Amino acid sequence: MHEIKAQGISVRFNPLGGVIDDVAIQAGGITLHPMHRAPWLALGEAVADSVAPVERKLAGDFFCAPFGRSAPDVPIHGPAANGEWRNESQSTSSDGGVTARYELRETIHGARLAKEIILRPGQPIVYQRHVFEGGAGHIPVAHHAMVHVPGGAALSFSPKAFGRTTNSPLEPDPARGRSLLKYPQLIETLAQVALADGGAVDASFYPFADRHEDFIALVEAEGAAIGWSAALAARDGFLFFAVKDAAALPETLLWMSNGGREYAPWSGRHKAVLGIEEAATSFHANGERAGGTDAARATGVELGGKHVIRYAFGAIAAPDGWTRVADIQAENGVLKLTDASGAAVAVSFDNGFFDETK
């Protein structure tokens, strides 16, 4: 493990799989650890070699390239999430900021992939840049951040055009697991999502049921520059948030893993885990909606030349009395997080991070 740290924040990074395994954020005399670690990893259990390396080390956040299952002989989420990242350098700026640079040992369809993890002093935020150079072909990509919310979390997002479930459930075999939502379906609002049994559920608060494994793709509204996601886990004491380049990552994929897988190593114990995965895949292009398909948005990276994916996530202590984040805006060197009540918190932020000239 590598440790990357700046004033008030530290990251534990595993170069095998490129996993941000843990994030520790100092907040008002307490330390927040908002990111998930799988129980078999936390307990140091041996896991069968048949399980993909990324799932053996399932924790925190990692970059998927290609996202999902791309070929029979390639582990799920591709070389970026299963291969070896070589440490190129770590530098400290005059203000105490730290940038750690890595390069993936394997190439992806001939492309080199570099990673930067950037911490700023006094900012509860992990900035990341992934840079593809060269290669050929088209690949779906995603950040795979996961939080653990046993006390539940109120979810909110930048304006979305629509949502949908995948063509088939994650766990179709009742002998192995259980999914509850209807597959496929178009979703106008998370507050009203159809269940397979004909009912409906408010999926804007998670978990919404026991022992299920479900998946929803949300698509950014047209013209968005910066997209955001938030999970207010008031009982667990934190507010997780993420911001992204909405053109490069036009989807937010919600992986709702709440004890719905019975087979090893999951064994019904992987509970209250929420993947908030900022992505560019073809999920949104598979569903018809009013006005036709939504295939115009990015469905991945077209390799060749240079492509930069910018994404940042962080957490603060859950503000007293807040119920759900209503808005996040980047302005004047801060992220302004606003509650449904109108109360707001300003978090120091590098607004230049999304500058495409950098």
QUISUL-V960053 format. One record per residue. PSI is psi as a letter, one per 30 degrees, with the letter a starting at -180 (NA if undefined). D_CENTER is the distance of its C-alpha to the mean C-alpha in Angstrom with 2 decimals. Layout:
psi | d_center
PSI | D_CENTER
PSI | D_CENTER
This chain:
psi | d_center
k | 20.85
k | 20.85
k | 20.76
k | 19.77
k | 21.01
l | 22.29
j | 24.06
f | 22.14
k | 18.98
l | 18.53
k | 15.99
k | 16.87
k | 15.94
j | 16.93
f | 18.19
j | 18.48
f | 15.26
h | 13.88
k | 12.02
j | 11.43
f | 13.17
k | 13.88
k | 13.92
k | 17.19
k | 17.89
k | 21.49
j | 22.06
h | 25.62
f | 26.99
l | 24.19
k | 21.27
k | 17.82
i | 15.62
f | 12.63
l | 10.45
k | 11.29
k | 13.82
k | 15.31
e | 18.94
f | 20.56
e | 19.00
e | 19.98
f | 23.41
g | 23.99
k | 24.88
k | 25.89
k | 23.85
k | 25.56
f | 25.30
f | 24.64
k | 21.07
k | 18.74
e | 18.17
e | 14.36
f | 15.05
e | 17.83
g | 15.69
j | 12.65
l | 11.10
c | 8.79
k | 6.49
l | 8.02
k | 8.69
k | 10.00
j | 13.37
k | 14.74
k | 11.98
a | 13.64
j | 17.29
f | 19.15
l | 22.46
e | 24.31
g | 24.67
k | 21.13
l | 18.70
k | 15.63
g | 12.93
a | 15.86
e | 17.45
e | 14.56
f | 12.98
f | 16.51
a | 18.85
k | 20.29
k | 19.33
k | 22.54
j | 22.84
e | 24.55
l | 25.04
k | 24.15
l | 25.80
k | 26.50
l | 27.43
f | 30.41
g | 28.44
g | 26.72
l | 23.40
k | 22.07
j | 20.58
k | 19.93
k | 20.18
l | 19.65
k | 20.53
k | 19.68
e | 23.00
l | 22.64
l | 22.73
j | 20.79
h | 23.46
f | 25.42
k | 22.83
k | 22.21
k | 18.72
l | 18.47
k | 15.81
k | 16.39
k | 15.05
k | 16.85
k | 17.89
k | 20.38
k | 22.97
g | 22.71
k | 19.23
h | 16.53
k | 13.85
j | 12.29
k | 12.79
k | 11.94
k | 13.90
k | 14.16
j | 17.61
k | 19.12
k | 22.92
a | 25.34
a | 25.11
k | 25.59
l | 23.89
k | 20.85
k | 17.47
k | 14.21
l | 11.12
k | 7.31
k | 4.69
h | 3.71
k | 3.10
k | 6.02
l | 8.88
k | 12.44
i | 14.50
f | 17.95
g | 19.50
l | 17.32
k | 15.19
k | 16.06
k | 13.33
l | 13.86
l | 12.76
l | 14.58
k | 17.31
k | 16.51
e | 19.17
l | 18.57
l | 16.46
l | 17.38
l | 17.12
l | 17.57
f | 21.17
l | 21.47
l | 20.02
e | 17.84
i | 20.84
f | 24.07
j | 26.44
f | 27.49
f | 28.83
f | 25.39
a | 23.15
k | 22.65
k | 20.61
f | 21.89
l | 20.80
k | 22.92
k | 21.94
l | 22.02
l | 22.20
k | 21.54
k | 20.14
e | 21.58
k | 20.15
f | 17.84
f | 20.95
i | 22.80
k | 21.17
k | 23.73
l | 24.17
f | 25.80
g | 28.89
f | 29.57
a | 28.31
l | 25.40
l | 22.81
j | 20.97
g | 17.29
f | 16.42
k | 17.06
k | 15.43
k | 16.97
f | 19.58
l | 21.48
k | 22.22
i | 21.60
l | 19.42
j | 16.61
l | 15.33
k | 13.01
k | 12.92
k | 12.08
k | 12.61
k | 14.22
k | 14.87
l | 18.54
k | 20.72
f | 21.41
k | 18.36
e | 18.03
k | 15.10
l | 12.49
l | 10.93
l | 9.25
k | 10.88
j | 11.54
j | 15.10
i | 15.98
e | 19.60
f | 21.19
f | 18.89
g | 19.57
l | 16.41
j | 14.52
k | 10.84
l | 9.97
k | 8.00
l | 10.14
l | 10.32
j | 13.23
f | 13.49
e | 16.03
e | 14.09
i | 10.83
g | 12.60
l | 10.45
j | 7.83
k | 7.68
j | 8.32
j | 9.21
j | 11.97
j | 13.57
i | 16.66
g | 19.42
g | 19.85
k | 20.37
f | 23.82
l | 24.05
k | 23.56
g | 21.61
e | 19.79
h | 23.24
g | 22.34
f | 20.97
j | 17.18
l | 17.01
h | 15.17
k | 11.72
j | 8.95
k | 5.70
j | 3.92
j | 2.99
k | 5.12
l | 7.98
j | 11.73
a | 13.43
g | 16.62
e | 15.55
f | 16.73
f | 19.87
f | 21.07
k | 22.04
k | 25.20
l | 25.33
k | 28.10
g | 29.10
a | 27.93
l | 24.78
h | 21.81
f | 21.92
f | 22.42
l | 18.81
k | 17.15
g | 16.37
a | 15.41
k | 17.30
j | 21.08
l | 22.05
k | 25.10
a | 25.58
k | 22.82
k | 19.33
k | 16.95
k | 13.21
k | 12.48
k | 9.41
k | 9.71
l | 8.58
a | 11.29
k | 13.32
l | 16.93
k | 19.38
k | 19.48
k | 22.33
k | 25.39
f | 26.00
k | 22.75
e | 21.74
k | 18.85
k | 17.44
f | 19.29
k | 18.42
k | 16.84
k | 18.97
j | 19.22
k | 22.93
h | 25.55
g | 23.47
l | 21.43
k | 18.50
j | 20.39
k | 18.67
k | 21.01
l | 21.56
f | 23.17
f | 26.41
f | 26.36
k | 25.89
l | 23.83
k | 22.43
k | 22.25
k | 19.96
k | 21.11
k | 19.01
j | 19.83
f | 20.32
f | 21.43
e | 18.07
g | 17.61
j | 21.22
f | 21.48
f | 24.70
NA | 23.13
